[in-house]
Amino acid sequence: MKRTTVNIFMAEGYCVKCKAKKEIADGVEETMKNGRKAIKGKCPTCGTVMFKILGKSSSTPTSAPAAPTAPAAPTTPPPQV
């Protein structure tokens, strides 16, 4: 029998319907298209879907900003004889 592990998180989020901060029930961590992690679950009171975006994951490499390059010196054509 094969077991699968489900990560359940108890994070606090804002319920738009209740207009209050509450703990997210049945929260599951997801990775969005842009690589950021988020927790998706339900409001324990009304059952509305709650979504909380977390910080960037440290496992994804970040590209360093490119160093500015100096413009090439203009070359003068050789003198015509």
C-alpha positions, 0 to 999 in steps of 0.5 A: 500500500502506497502512502502519500503525504499531504502537508497541512498548514495552520496559517492565519489569513483574511476572510473577505466574506467574514471581514476578519483574520482567521486561521485557515482550515485544511490549508495546503501549500501550493506553488503558483506559476511565478514560483511563489508559494501560497497556502490555500484552504477554507474559512472555518466559519463560513467555508469560503476559500482563503488564499495567502501568498507566502514569501519567495521560496529560498530553493529557487535560484534568483538571478543577480542583476546584470552589471552595467556595461560601459559603451564601446569606444567608437572606432575611427576608420583608418585614414584614406591614402 
